[in-house]
Amino acid sequence: MLTLTSYGAAREVTGSRHLLDYQGRRILLDCGLHQGRDQAKRLKRDSFGFRPAQLDAVVLSHAHLDHSGALPRLIKRGFRGPIYCTGATLNLLAVMLKDACDLYLRELERDNKVRQRKGQRTQPPLYGMEEVLAVLEACKVLPFNQWQALLPGVELRLLDAGHILGAAMVQLHFDTPEGPYRLLYSGDLGNSDSPLMRDPAPPPEVDLVLMESTYGNRNHRSYQDTLTELSEVLAQAQGGVVLVPAFAVGRTQELLFQLGVMYHQGLLDGWHVVLDSPMAIEVTRIYDQWLELLDPEDLAQLSAQQSPTLEDFLPCLHLTPETEASMGLNRVNLGLIVVAGAGMCNGGRILHHFKHRIWNDKTQILFTGFQAQGTLGRQLVEGAKTIRLFGNSYAVRAQIHTLGGFSAHADQRQLLQWLASVPGQPQVKLVHGEWQAQQALQSCIEQQLGLSVDIPEAEQTQTLVGTVAGCAHL
């Protein structure tokens, strides 16, 4: 028997965890965090719903924390099997998990100080750097397009998803007593209009597609319109300050590349770009180590400017890994574009920049990525008039802009095109999307492609192959 249970990213976007049980052997597809504010409190409330010690293997689609961030806690709770991922994902994972652990431990320390002042018992950490290092040691690198025996009767192959560096679709082949069964987990599918990443690889013929649906109910603005709007925001800023919350992995590198293109077109005269994120700085250098995975046409633009790295491609770029240099930016009020994390504003240096500038109507805040429910970024794009930062309330007078075309996720049109290219008539299960987006995409798939579509509920176990109550499934 083969069953599927989604313990995360079921009718929601974050926390991807999809458990496959094949004849008593268990494979977990991704192990992500449920993202939002107050990470220490979220982790305390978050239970896996399964026993980590009983897992046989984990397959990781990519390094974003909503897909990987719970791996250290999985180790802490007893998982001792292999974690399969691409080499680039492993490099990124080392940076992201260490940073997330450091952030979590700092938040926990602050929470425990509050508890002590109230006379309450302090909470021990749910995991630490020891578990992060154990995750990295458990990782087994698998290149794209290479089959790997995963378990007896189960084979694995990773395909380029075009989302961020190293991001993969997961193809699984099961030799079941009822016959072969083929499953494709999309992971996060890339936006084929965005720069740097290659387009998602052509999908193989399978029986089931477990498919993301982040933008299942909308289409992005054209990329050219997005670049035009970016130029308009810079013009509106009148040489002032533009704050850009950006994911350290993927979005930051895309922004640096596009700003580099604008620089060489003479469109950034008088502007200084500051990358104010130690993690994003480190990640950008990892991108430079894996240039062969990037889009050849975009690499040609770097070569044309004799720029061996993304950093070299943008001459007006400044890096501020040190805290003192970051704080010094508060004294600059002209010609400043600050790119900082976190992308959903649930932590990182962007919060300190908000503290100093969000109440100023001359500040421009530019969102370039999806903002999950429960995050500060979501509050801002939905028009919040006040926000709370560091225990205080701040008026939101800054101008808020959203550039949808910068998304690293496929939009509805691209999702439909990708699914239409899957040979045969696969069954489809939608994950990694909010309910309204999934309903819209389900309707489009059924009407336009004539495929059977299901939207699993959280912790709902579904039989893919086998017999339940006398009914055969295949």
ABEGO torsion letter per residue (X at the ends): XBBBBBABGBGBABGBBBBBBBGGBBBBBEBBBBBEBGAAAAAAABBAGBBAAABABBBBABABAAAAAAAAAAAAAGBABBBBBBAAAAAAAAAAAAAAAAAAAAAAAAAAAAAAAAGBBBBBBABBAAAAAAAAAABBBBBBGBBBBABBGBBBBBBBAGABBGBBBBBBBBBBAAEBBBBBBAEBBBBAABBGBBBBBBBBBBABBBBBAAAAABBBBBAAAAAAAAAAAAAAAGGBBBBBBBBABGAAAAAAAAAAAAAAAGAABGBBBBBBBAAAAAAAAAAAAAAAABBAAAAAAAAAAGBABAAAABAABBBBABAAAAAAAAABABGBBBBBOBAAGAEEAAAAAAAAAAABAABBBBBABBBBBGBAAAAAAAGBABBBBGGBBBBBABBBBBBAAABABBBAAAAAAAAAABBEBBBBBBBGBBAAAAAAAAAAAAAAAGBBBBBBBBGBBBBABEBBGGBBBX
